[in-house]
Amino acid sequence: MARASRALGGSPWAVTGDELTGWVSAQDWARETRRSVYGSLRGFWDWGVGSGRCEVSPAAVLPAVAAGPARPRPTPERSYRAALAAADARERLILRLAAECGLRRAEIAQIHARDLLEDLGGWSLVVHGKGGRDREVPMAEGLATIVRAQLMATGGWLLPGGDHGHLSPRYVGILASRLLPDGWTLHTLRHRCASVAYAVDRDLLGVQALLGHASVATTQRYVKVPDDAVRRAVRRAAAA
């Protein structure tokens, strides 16, 4: 929306469908980027119509963009391990929360001491996800020990900073990207978590709950099917 505002100028409530179409048509976006941007534009102007700021949404004229084929991109283990080895304590914590728990950068940034829970199964985090949807995410014992120690030390935010008391989501992402090879990010570590979790028992709904997706179709775009599953399918087909 910030890019649209800079490009279109003036009041957003005066933008026409032709102006908006002209701007988006001039952008060289990949299909998934275009699909995401169109969704943001529609959401913004739908809110404008609903709140009485404008009568008609200019984004209503934007065409639907079909989702492309699923291309999960889990960060390779060698790249992940190299990043861990080069990271300091704070950076290592960020990397592990994405790679082992599947947390988004904003979810990592907002972890607070009050979000730590213990039950009969061990330690979990209350994760504040997109759309105000909270979920409980369990942590492995080793990671939980580090998170608990850090939260006890800070007495509040896991990653103190200047964005309402914690690090900004953008900076959390930057810290991770600096350690990973080009093309790999905190988001691809989330793909890594999804793929590893799915490989355990092929439970797609369990992975959906872990990642906090509203739709299992979204989860499918994160999961790289293990090679052994494909090989078993080929062997079965050959034996038929």
VEXBARO-863372 format. One record per atom (N, C-alpha, C): residue number from 1; x, y, z. Coordinates in pm, 1 decimal. Each point is the difference from the previous one (the first is absolute). Example, Ala and Ser with C-alpha at 12.3 -4.5 7.8 and 13.67 -1.06 7.14 Angstrom:
<recs>
  resi        c1        c2        c3
     1    1319.0    -569.0     780.0
     1     -89.0     119.0       0.0
     1      90.0     120.0       0.0
     2     -35.0     105.0     -72.0
     2      82.0     119.0       6.0
     2     -77.0     109.0      73.0
</recs>
This chain:
<recs>
  resi        c1        c2        c3
     1      81.8    -119.9       0.0
     1     -81.8     119.9       0.0
     1      86.0     125.9       0.0
     2     115.1      -8.0      65.7
     2      90.2     116.3      -1.2
     2      50.4      26.2    -141.5
     3      33.5    -105.2     -73.7
     3      45.4      16.9    -138.2
     3    -111.5      55.7     -86.5
     4    -121.7     -48.1      19.0
     4    -113.6      50.0     -77.3
     4     -24.2     147.5      29.6
     5      12.4      36.7     126.7
     5     -21.1     139.3      38.8
     5     101.8      92.3     -65.9
     6     127.3     -43.1      -0.2
     6     103.9      83.1     -62.5
     6     -21.7      12.4    -151.3
     7     -43.5    -107.8     -61.7
     7     -16.4       1.0    -145.1
     7    -124.2      77.3     -44.3
     8    -109.7     -14.1      74.9
     8    -126.4      59.4     -41.6
     8     -18.2     142.2      51.4
     9      57.7      28.7     116.4
     9      -7.6     134.5      56.4
     9    -141.5      39.8      39.8
    10     -10.9     115.2      69.4
    10    -129.7      53.1      39.1
    10     -72.0     -88.0     100.0
    11    -130.3      22.5      10.2
    11     -81.7     -75.0      93.9
    11     -32.1    -139.1     -56.2
    12      12.5    -103.5      80.9
    12     -34.1    -133.9     -50.2
    12    -147.6     -13.5     -34.0
    13     -82.1      86.6      58.6
    13    -144.7      -8.8     -21.7
    13     -40.6      66.0    -131.1
    14      96.2      63.8     -67.2
    14     -28.8      60.7    -129.7
    14      54.8     -82.1    -116.3
    15      69.6    -107.9      30.8
    15      58.5     -84.1    -105.2
    15    -110.5     -69.5     -78.8
    16      15.8      -2.8    -132.4
    16     -97.6     -66.5     -85.9
    16      49.3    -139.2     -40.1
    17     -91.9     -78.1     -49.3
    17      36.6    -132.9     -46.6
    17      99.2       5.3    -114.9
    18     -14.9      96.0     -89.6
    18      92.8      13.4    -112.8
    18     140.7      34.3      48.0
    19       9.8      90.0      99.2
    19     131.3      36.7      52.4
    19      68.3    -118.5      65.7
    20     -76.1     -73.3      76.7
    20      57.1    -115.6      69.9
    20      41.8    -107.8    -100.7
    21     -84.8     -24.9     -98.5
    21      32.1    -100.5    -102.2
    21     124.4      40.4     -77.6
    22      11.2     129.2     -31.0
    22     117.2      48.1     -72.4
    22     128.8     -22.5      77.5
    23      -6.0      20.7     130.9
    23     121.4     -17.8      81.7
    23      38.6    -146.4      11.2
    24     -96.2     -86.1      33.6
    24      35.3    -141.0      18.2
    24      41.5     -65.0    -131.0
    25     -55.6      47.2    -111.0
    25      35.3     -58.1    -129.5
    25     144.6      29.3     -38.3
    26      53.7     108.8      53.5
    26     137.5      38.9     -32.9
    26     104.4     -72.0      85.4
    27     -44.3     -80.2      96.9
    27      93.0     -65.8      90.9
    27      40.7    -137.4     -52.8
    28     127.3     -30.0      10.1
    28      52.1    -129.4     -42.9
    28       6.5     -93.1     120.3
    29    -116.3     -46.9      43.8
    29      -9.0     -84.7     118.1
    29     -15.5    -146.7     -39.1
    30      57.8     -86.7      81.5
    30     -28.1    -142.4     -13.2
    30    -146.3     -25.5      36.4
    31     -52.6    -113.6     -45.5
    31    -142.0     -27.0      20.9
    31     -38.8       3.4     146.7
    32      77.8     -62.0      87.3
    32     -36.3      -3.6     141.2
    32       8.1     137.9      63.3
    33      96.5      80.0     -45.0
    33       9.0     137.4      50.9
    33    -122.5      79.0     -42.7
    34     -36.5     -12.8    -126.7
    34    -117.8      72.4     -50.6
    34    -126.4     -45.2      74.9
    35     -10.4    -128.6      22.6
    35    -116.8     -52.2      71.7
    35      -7.2      56.6     140.8
    36     114.3       6.7      67.0
    36       4.3      53.1     135.8
    36     -32.5     148.8       3.0
    37      57.6      76.0     -95.0
    37     -24.7     144.5      -5.3
    37    -146.5      28.7     -28.1
    38     -59.6     -71.6     -94.5
    38    -140.8      21.1     -31.5
    38     -87.2     -26.3     122.7
    39      35.7    -102.8      76.5
    39     -75.0     -28.8     121.3
    39       8.1     113.9     100.6
    40     121.0      58.1      13.6
    40      17.8     112.9      92.3
    40     -78.7     122.1     -46.1
    41       3.2      26.1    -130.5
    41     -72.2     115.2     -54.3
    41    -150.4     -16.6      19.0
    42     -50.8    -119.5     -27.5
    42    -143.9     -23.7      17.9
    42     -38.6      15.0     146.3
    43      80.8     -54.2      88.4
    43     -30.4       9.2     142.2
    43      -3.4     143.4      49.6
    44      95.6      80.2     -48.4
    44       6.2     139.6      44.3
    44    -124.0      77.1     -44.3
    45     -33.3      -8.8    -129.3
    45    -113.5      78.8     -47.6
    45    -134.2     -59.3      41.5
    46      -7.2    -128.3      25.8
    46    -122.7     -55.0      57.9
    46     -23.1      60.3     138.4
    47     111.0      17.1      74.6
    47     -11.4      65.4     130.9
    47     -45.1     144.7     -17.7
    48      53.5      67.5    -103.5
    48     -39.9     138.0     -25.6
    48    -148.2      11.7     -29.5
    49     -52.1     -92.9     -79.0
    49    -143.8       2.8     -30.4
    49     -80.2     -30.6     125.9
    50      41.6    -100.7      73.3
    50     -72.2     -38.7     120.5
    50      -1.1     106.4     107.6
    51     105.7      80.6       4.7
    51       8.3     105.2     102.4
    51     -53.2     134.6     -49.2
    52     -52.7       2.3    -122.8
    52     -58.8     123.2     -51.8
    52      97.6     100.2     -56.3
    53     125.9     -39.0     -18.7
    53      99.5      93.6     -52.0
    53      -8.2      16.5    -150.9
    54     -55.6     -98.8     -66.7
    54     -23.6      10.8    -143.9
    54    -122.8     -83.5     -33.4
    55     -59.3      28.4    -115.8
    55    -123.4     -68.8     -37.3
    55      25.8    -127.7     -80.2
    56     106.7       3.1     -79.3
    56      29.6    -113.1     -87.4
    56     147.1     -35.4      12.8
    57      31.8    -128.5       0.2
    57     138.9     -44.1       7.0
    57      61.9      -2.6    -139.2
    58     107.0      76.1     -23.3
    58      66.4      -6.4    -130.5
    58      64.9    -135.7     -24.4
    59      27.1     -74.0     107.7
    59      63.6    -130.8     -14.6
    59     -97.3    -106.1     -49.1
    60    -130.1      33.9      -6.3
    60     -98.2     -97.3     -46.4
    60      22.2     -37.9    -145.9
    61      68.7      85.8     -75.2
    61      22.1     -27.5    -142.9
    61     121.2     -90.7     -22.9
    62      79.2     -26.3     103.0
    62     118.4     -82.9     -18.2
    62     -39.9    -144.4     -27.7
    63      61.6     -63.5     -96.8
    63     -36.0    -138.4     -31.8
    63      49.7     -96.7     106.6
    64     -64.3    -113.7       7.7
    64      45.6    -105.3      91.9
    64     130.8     -58.3     -52.8
    65      91.3     -29.4      91.0
    65     127.6     -60.9     -36.8
    65       4.0    -139.6      61.2
    66       0.2     -99.2     -85.3
    66       0.1    -137.4      49.6
    66     133.2     -31.9      66.8
    67      -6.1     -80.7     103.2
    67     123.0     -42.8      67.0
    67      81.6     -87.0     -94.1
    68     129.5      19.3       1.5
    68      88.6     -81.7     -81.5
    68      19.9    -136.7      63.5
    69      69.5     -87.6     -68.5
    69      26.7    -132.3      56.8
    69      84.4      11.8     126.5
    70     -24.6     -89.0      93.6
    70      73.3       2.7     126.4
    70     147.6     -26.7     -23.7
    71      84.4      87.2      52.7
    71     144.8     -18.1     -10.5
    71      63.1      23.6     137.1
    72     -12.0     -96.5      88.1
    72      61.6      15.1     132.8
    72     150.3      22.5     -13.8
    73      55.3      86.6      84.8
    73     142.3      31.2      -6.3
    73      62.3      -9.4     139.1
    74       8.0    -119.3      53.9
    74      64.4     -12.6     132.2
    74     148.7      31.5      -8.9
    75      49.2      77.8      93.4
    75     143.2      31.0       4.8
    75      79.7    -128.8      13.1
    76     101.6     -20.7     -84.0
    76      80.9    -121.9      11.4
    76      65.0     -10.8     137.7
    77      12.2    -121.3      48.3
    77      55.1     -21.5     133.6
    77     141.8      56.2      12.3
    78      79.5     -14.2    -104.0
    78     137.1      50.0       7.4
    78       1.4     151.6      19.6
    79     -88.5      70.4     -70.3
    79      -7.1     145.9      13.5
    79     -50.2      40.1     138.2
    80     -98.0     -75.5      49.9
    80     -53.6      29.4     133.5
    80     106.2     -21.3     107.5
    81      71.0    -111.2      -8.0
    81     101.8     -29.8     101.3
    81     114.9     100.3      -5.8
    82      35.4      42.6    -120.2
    82     106.5     100.1     -13.5
    82     -43.4     133.2      60.3
    83    -125.8      35.9     -20.4
    83     -51.5     124.5      58.2
    83       0.8      -6.8     152.7
    84     -40.4    -113.7      54.6
    84       2.4     -17.0     145.4
    84     141.2      15.8      55.1
    85      96.5     -57.8     -71.0
    85     138.8       5.7      47.0
    85      54.3     142.2      -1.3
    86     -47.8      82.6     -92.6
    86      50.4     136.9     -12.3
    86     -77.8     100.5      85.0
    87    -112.3     -42.1      55.8
    87     -89.4      91.6      69.7
    87      43.2      25.3     144.0
    88     -37.0     117.9      50.5
    88      15.8      23.4     143.2
    88    -122.7     -57.0      70.4
    89      -7.3      14.6     131.8
    89    -105.8     -64.8      77.5
    89    -138.8      47.5     -42.3
    90     -15.7     130.0     -20.0
    90    -131.0      53.7     -39.3
    90     -38.9     -48.4    -139.1
    91      93.4       5.0     -93.4
    91     -27.4     -43.1    -136.4
    91     -31.4    -149.0      -6.9
    92      72.1     -78.3      82.0
    92     -23.2    -144.5       1.2
    92    -141.8     -31.2      49.3
    93     -45.8      75.7      96.1
    93    -133.9     -18.3      51.9
    93    -104.3      29.1    -108.2
    94      21.4     106.6     -75.7
    94     -90.8      36.2    -109.5
    94      -5.2    -111.2    -104.0
    95     117.1     -48.2     -39.7
    95       6.1    -105.8    -100.6
    95     -71.9    -125.8      46.8
    96      21.4     -38.3     124.5
    96     -58.2    -124.5      50.5
    96    -152.3      10.7      14.6
    97     -49.8     115.4      41.1
    97    -144.5      15.4      14.6
    97     -71.0     -10.7    -134.4
    98      66.0      42.4    -106.4
    98     -58.4     -14.4    -133.6
    98      15.4    -142.3     -51.2
    99     120.2     -56.6      14.5
    99      30.1    -130.8     -59.3
    99     -58.4    -116.2      78.2
   100     -15.4      14.6     131.2
   100     -46.6    -111.2      83.2
   100    -145.4      13.7      42.5
   101     -49.3     124.4       7.5
   101    -138.2      22.3      43.0
   101     -87.3      60.5    -109.1
   102      60.6      40.1    -111.8
   102     -77.3      52.1    -111.8
   102     -55.1     139.2      20.7
   103      62.1      80.7      86.0
   103     -53.1     132.8      29.1
   103      35.0     100.5    -108.9
   104     -94.1      89.9     -26.9
   104      22.6     113.1     -88.9
   104      86.0     104.0      72.2
   105      57.0      92.7     -77.3
   105      86.9     100.3      61.8
   105     -77.1      88.1      99.2
   106    -125.2      35.1     -33.3
   106     -78.8      82.4      92.3
   106     -33.8     -77.4     126.6
   107     -20.9    -130.3     -13.9
   107     -31.5     -82.7     116.3
   107     120.8     -13.2      91.5
   108     118.4      -8.7     -58.1
   108     122.4      -6.2      80.3
   108      21.0     131.4      73.3
   109     -21.3     111.2     -70.2
   109      23.2     132.2      58.8
   109     -89.4      25.6     120.4
   110    -119.4     -57.9       0.7
   110     -99.3      32.9     103.6
   110      -3.0     -97.5     117.7
   111      96.1     -90.6       8.7
   111       0.0     -94.5     112.6
   111      29.7      73.7     131.0
   112     -84.6     -22.4      97.7
   112      12.0      64.2     131.9
   112      -0.9    -108.2     107.9
   113      49.3      35.3     116.3
   113       6.3     -95.8     110.7
   113    -136.6     -58.5      33.6
   114    -105.5      77.0     -18.0
   114    -134.7     -50.4      30.9
   114     -47.7    -106.1     -99.5
   115      73.1     -15.6    -110.8
   115     -39.3     -97.1    -102.6
   115      56.9    -139.6      25.4
   116      79.8     -15.2     103.0
   116      63.3    -128.1      29.4
   116     -91.3     -83.9      89.4
   117     -25.5    -123.4     -43.3
   117     -89.6     -88.4      74.1
   117      67.6    -134.3      26.7
   118     -34.1     -62.2     112.5
   118      46.6    -135.2      29.1
   118    -119.8     -88.2      31.7
   119      -2.4    -119.0     -60.7
   119    -102.9     -97.7      32.0
   119      66.0    -136.7      13.7
   120     -79.9    -105.6       2.1
   120      55.5    -133.9      20.6
   120      92.1     -41.8    -114.6
   121     -19.9      57.9    -116.8
   121      82.4     -36.4    -115.1
   121     129.7      76.7     -10.2
   122      13.3     108.4      76.6
   122     120.9      81.8      -6.7
   122     -33.7     146.9     -16.9
   123      91.0      73.0     -64.3
   123     -15.2     144.7     -14.6
   123     -53.7      36.0    -138.0
   124     -86.5     100.6      -3.3
   124     -58.2      49.1    -124.1
   124      -2.0     152.2       2.1
   125     -19.4      57.0    -119.1
   125     -16.1     144.2     -14.1
   125    -139.4      30.9     -52.9
   126     -62.3     103.5      55.5
   126    -120.1      54.8     -61.3
   126      48.3      95.3    -108.6
   127     -26.6     -35.4    -123.2
   127      50.0      76.5    -114.0
   127    -112.4      86.8     -54.9
   128      29.9     127.8     -20.6
   128    -100.4      95.5     -47.6
   128      12.5      10.0    -152.2
   129     -88.9     -72.0     -70.4
   129       9.7     -12.4    -144.4
   129     -78.4     104.0     -75.9
   130      -4.7     -19.5    -130.6
   130     -71.9      91.7     -88.6
   130    -148.7       1.7      33.1
   131     -61.1     117.0     -21.9
   131    -143.4      11.3      19.2
   131     -44.8     -14.8     143.2
   132      92.9      22.3      94.5
   132     -36.3     -11.8     140.8
   132     -22.8    -142.2      45.9
   133      47.5     -99.2     -79.3
   133     -18.9    -140.5      37.4
   133     119.3     -47.5      81.8
   134     -23.6     -28.5     127.5
   134     104.2     -53.6      86.9
   134       0.5    -152.6      -8.6
   135     116.6     -58.9      20.7
   135      10.7    -145.7       3.6
   135     110.0     -37.6      97.1
   136      -4.9    -122.3      50.1
   136     105.6     -49.9      87.5
   136      96.0     -84.8     -82.3
   137     128.5      31.2      10.0
   137     102.6     -72.0     -74.3
   137      96.6     -63.1     100.2
   138      10.9    -132.4       0.3
   138      93.6     -66.0      92.4
   138     144.1      22.0     -42.7
   139      89.7      -3.7      97.5
   139     142.5      13.8     -28.4
   139      74.6    -123.7      47.5
   140     103.3     -37.4     -74.2
   140      88.2    -106.8      45.3
   140      69.3      46.0     128.4
   141      41.0     -95.4      81.4
   141      52.9      32.7     132.7
   141     120.1      94.2      -5.9
   142      92.0     -24.9     -93.5
   142     118.7      84.1      -8.0
   142     -32.5     143.8     -34.2
   143     -88.8      19.6     -98.1
   143     -40.0     135.5     -38.0
   143     -78.7      65.9     111.7
   144     -86.8     -76.1      65.3
   144     -78.7      55.6     109.4
   144      89.7      50.5     113.2
   145     107.5     -69.9      28.2
   145      92.9      42.3     105.3
   145      62.0     135.2     -33.3
   146      37.7      17.6    -125.1
   146      61.9     126.7     -42.3
   146    -101.8     113.1       4.1
   147    -120.3     -26.6     -49.9
   147    -105.0     102.9      -0.2
   147     -34.6      40.7     142.3
   148     -13.6     -96.4      90.1
   148     -32.4      29.9     139.0
   148     108.6      86.0      63.6
   149     126.0     -34.4     -23.8
   149     110.7      76.2      58.3
   149      -0.3     143.5     -51.3
   150     -25.8      17.3    -129.9
   150      -1.1     134.2     -57.4
   150    -116.2      82.2      55.3
   151    -116.5     -62.2      12.5
   151    -115.5      72.4      53.3
   151      18.5      34.6     146.9
   152      66.2     -85.2      74.8
   152      29.2      31.5     140.2
   152      98.3     115.8       9.3
   153      93.6       6.3     -95.4
   153      98.9     107.9       1.2
   153     -61.4     134.8     -35.2
   154     -93.2      -0.6     -96.4
   154     -59.3     127.0     -43.7
   154    -118.9      39.4      86.4
   155     -70.1    -100.0      53.9
   155    -118.3      28.7      80.0
   155    -117.1      51.1     -80.4
   156      10.0     -10.0    -132.0
   156    -107.9      49.4     -85.3
   156      10.7     -58.4    -138.9
   157      38.3      86.5     -96.1
   157      11.9     -44.2    -137.9
   157     119.9     -92.1     -18.4
   158     -16.5     -99.6     -84.4
   158     110.3     -90.8     -29.2
   158     112.5      75.0     -71.1
   159     -37.9      91.9     -90.8
   159      97.1      76.3     -79.5
   159     -27.1     148.9      19.0
   160      49.6      57.4     108.1
   160     -26.3     142.1      25.8
   160      51.7      87.6    -113.8
   161     -75.0     106.9     -27.0
   161      40.3      90.8    -107.4
   161     -85.3     124.6      -0.1
   162       7.8      74.6    -108.3
   162     -65.4     130.1      -7.1
   162    -137.3       1.2     -62.4
   163     -58.0    -115.6     -32.2
   163    -132.6      -5.3     -59.9
   163    -100.5     -42.3     107.2
   164     -53.7      98.8      71.4
   164     -91.7     -27.3     111.0
   164      63.5     -91.9     104.2
   165     131.3      11.1      16.6
   165      70.2     -75.6     102.3
   165      74.0    -122.4     -50.3
   166     -29.5     -41.8    -123.2
   166      66.5    -117.8     -54.6
   166      60.6      32.6    -136.8
   167      77.1     -92.3     -54.2
   167      53.5      19.4    -134.4
   167    -114.1       4.2    -101.1
   168      19.8      74.4    -107.9
   168    -101.5       2.7    -104.4
   168       5.8    -130.1     -80.1
   169    -113.3     -45.5     -52.8
   169       1.4    -119.2     -85.1
   169      97.3      13.1    -117.2
   170       7.7     118.0     -56.7
   170      90.4      21.6    -113.8
   170     144.6     -25.6      41.0
   171      39.9      48.4     116.0
   171     138.3     -17.7      42.7
   171      28.1    -145.2      37.2
   172     -99.3     -68.3      54.1
   172      15.8    -142.9      27.9
   172      31.2     -73.5    -130.4
   173     -72.0      33.9    -106.1
   173      25.6     -61.8    -129.3
   173     137.1      33.4     -55.3
   174      43.2     124.3      18.8
   174     132.0      43.0     -48.1
   174     111.0     -77.2      70.7
   175     -12.7     -16.6     130.1
   175     102.7     -72.2      75.9
   175      17.0    -142.2     -53.1
   176    -112.1     -64.6     -33.3
   176       7.6    -135.9     -52.7
   176      58.6      -1.9    -140.2
   177     -43.4      93.1     -84.9
   177      45.7       1.2    -139.5
   177     149.5      27.2     -11.2
   178      54.7      75.3      94.2
   178     143.7      28.4      -2.3
   178      83.4    -127.1      19.5
   179     -57.1     -96.9      66.8
   179      73.9    -122.1      32.1
   179     -18.8    -110.0    -104.1
   180    -110.3       7.8     -73.3
   180     -33.0    -104.7     -96.4
   180      52.1      36.2    -138.8
   181      31.6     -99.9     -82.8
   181      43.3      28.3    -137.6
   181    -110.6      71.3     -77.8
   182      37.0      66.3    -108.8
   182     -97.6      69.6     -83.6
   182    -111.9     -94.7     -42.8
   183    -121.7      51.1       7.4
   183    -114.3     -79.3     -41.2
   183     -68.4     -73.5     113.4
   184      64.3      -4.7     116.5
   184     -58.1     -68.5     115.4
   184     -28.7     101.9     108.8
   185    -113.7     -13.0      64.1
   185     -47.0     100.8      94.6
   185     -64.6     -67.1     121.3
   186     -46.5      83.7      90.9
   186     -73.8     -51.2     114.9
   186    -124.6     -76.1     -47.3
   187     -59.5      45.0    -109.6
   187    -119.9     -66.2     -51.4
   187      32.3    -138.6     -54.8
   188     115.0     -16.9     -63.4
   188      35.0    -133.2     -48.7
   188      39.3     -93.0     115.3
   189      41.8      57.4     112.3
   189      18.8     -82.6     119.9
   189    -135.6     -51.0      50.1
   190    -102.2      79.4     -17.4
   190    -137.3     -43.0      33.3
   190     -41.5    -116.2     -91.1
   191      38.3       7.7    -125.6
   191     -23.6    -112.3     -91.6
   191      77.1    -122.8      48.0
   192     120.0      22.4      50.7
   192      80.3    -111.1      52.2
   192     -72.9     -67.8     114.9
   193     -54.8      78.5      91.1
   193     -73.4     -54.9     113.6
   193    -120.1     -81.1     -48.4
   194     -75.2      54.8     -94.8
   194    -118.4     -68.2     -51.8
   194      36.5    -133.4     -63.2
   195     107.1      -2.0     -77.8
   195      40.0    -121.9     -70.7
   195      50.3    -106.6      96.2
   196      78.4      41.6      99.8
   196      50.6     -94.9      98.9
   196    -114.8     -55.6      84.2
   197     -92.1      87.7      40.3
   197    -113.0     -43.9      81.9
   197     -89.0     -97.5     -77.6
   198     -22.4      28.3    -126.7
   198     -84.1     -88.7     -81.3
   198      64.5    -137.6     -16.3
   199     131.4      -2.8     -11.3
   199      70.6    -126.7     -21.8
   199     -13.1     -96.1     118.6
   200     -35.6      52.9     117.7
   200      -7.7     -85.1     119.2
   200    -110.6    -104.0     -13.8
   201    -123.2      44.1     -30.5
   201    -109.9     -95.8     -11.9
   201    -101.1      38.1    -107.6
   202      40.6      88.7     -91.5
   202     -84.4      39.9    -114.2
   202    -133.1      59.9      45.2
   203       1.3      73.7     108.9
   203    -122.5      58.8      55.9
   203      -8.9     145.8     -45.0
   204     -69.7      23.5    -111.8
   204      -8.6     135.1     -54.8
   204     -79.3      93.3      90.4
   205    -104.0     -52.3      65.0
   205     -79.0      83.7      90.5
   205      82.3      40.5     121.7
   206      86.9     -89.7      46.6
   206      87.7      35.0     111.1
   206      96.4     110.8     -37.6
   207      53.0      -6.0    -121.9
   207      90.5     104.6     -46.8
   207     -76.4     131.4     -15.9
   208    -123.3      -7.4     -47.7
   208     -83.1     119.8     -12.4
   208     -17.0      68.4     135.6
   209     -28.8     -79.2     102.8
   209     -16.2      55.8     133.9
   209     130.3      60.6      50.7
   210     111.3     -65.9     -28.8
   210     130.3      49.8      43.4
   210      30.3     135.4     -61.9
   211     -26.4      14.0    -129.8
   211      34.2     123.5     -70.8
   211    -103.7     110.2      17.0
   212    -120.2     -35.1      43.0
   212    -103.1     101.7      19.6
   212     -67.1      44.3    -128.1
   213     -11.1     -90.7     -97.6
   213     -66.1      33.5    -125.4
   213    -151.7     -14.7      13.7
   214     -73.4      90.2     -64.2
   214    -145.4     -10.1       0.4
   214     -47.4    -110.6     -92.7
   215      78.6     -32.6    -101.9
   215     -37.9    -100.0     -98.6
   215     109.3    -104.7     -15.8
   216     -40.8    -126.2     -11.3
   216      97.8    -106.0     -21.4
   216      63.1      13.2    -137.9
   217     -69.8      67.0     -93.1
   217      56.0      21.6    -133.5
   217     125.8      85.6       8.1
   218       1.6      94.9      91.2
   218     119.7      81.7      19.8
   218     113.7     -85.0      54.2
   219     -31.3     -87.1      93.9
   219     102.4     -87.0      58.4
   219      64.6     -87.4    -106.5
   220     -78.0     -47.0     -95.5
   220      53.4     -84.6    -106.4
   220     108.1      71.1     -81.0
   221      -6.6     131.7      -4.2
   221      98.3      76.2     -76.0
   221     132.2      12.7      75.0
   222       1.1     -40.3     126.3
   222     120.6       9.3      81.9
   222      73.3    -134.1      12.9
   223     -71.6    -108.2     -28.5
   223      52.2    -133.6      30.3
   223      63.1     -64.5    -122.8
   224     126.9     -30.0      10.3
   224      67.3     -77.7    -103.4
   224     -16.2    -147.5      34.3
   225     -66.3     -73.8     -89.7
   225     -25.9    -141.7      25.1
   225     132.0     -75.6       3.0
   226      24.7     -79.0     103.2
   226     126.0     -74.2       8.4
   226      19.8     -92.7    -119.5
   227     123.6     -12.0     -44.0
   227      31.2     -84.3    -115.6
   227     -41.8    -144.4      22.0
   228       7.2     -47.6     124.3
   228     -32.9    -140.3      23.7
   228    -145.8     -29.4     -31.3
   229     -88.3      99.0      19.8
   229    -140.4     -20.0     -32.1
   229     -19.0     -16.9    -150.5
   230      69.3      82.0     -76.6
   230      -8.7     -10.0    -145.4
   230      57.6    -133.1     -47.3
   231     110.5     -42.4      58.7
   231      62.1    -126.4     -39.7
   231     -91.0    -119.2      31.1
   232     -67.8       5.0     115.2
   232     -92.5    -107.9      32.8
   232    -114.3      -6.3    -101.0
   233     -47.5     118.7     -41.5
   233    -108.9       3.7     -97.0
   233      43.8     -58.5    -133.4
   234     122.3      30.4     -42.9
   234      51.5     -53.7    -126.6
   234      15.5    -150.9       7.6
   235      52.6     -49.0     112.5
   235      16.5    -144.5      14.7
   235    -134.9     -72.1      -2.7
   236     -99.1      60.1      66.3
   236    -131.7     -62.5       1.8
   236     -61.8      -3.1    -139.5
   237      18.3     111.4     -74.1
   237     -52.0       4.9    -136.1
   237      67.9    -103.7     -88.7
   238     131.0     -19.7      20.6
   238      74.6     -96.8     -81.6
   238     -40.3    -142.5      30.7
   239     -41.3     -24.2     124.6
   239     -35.7    -136.2      39.5
   239    -142.4     -35.1     -34.1
   240     -80.0     100.7     -37.3
   240    -143.3     -23.0     -27.7
   240     -19.6     -79.3    -128.4
</recs>
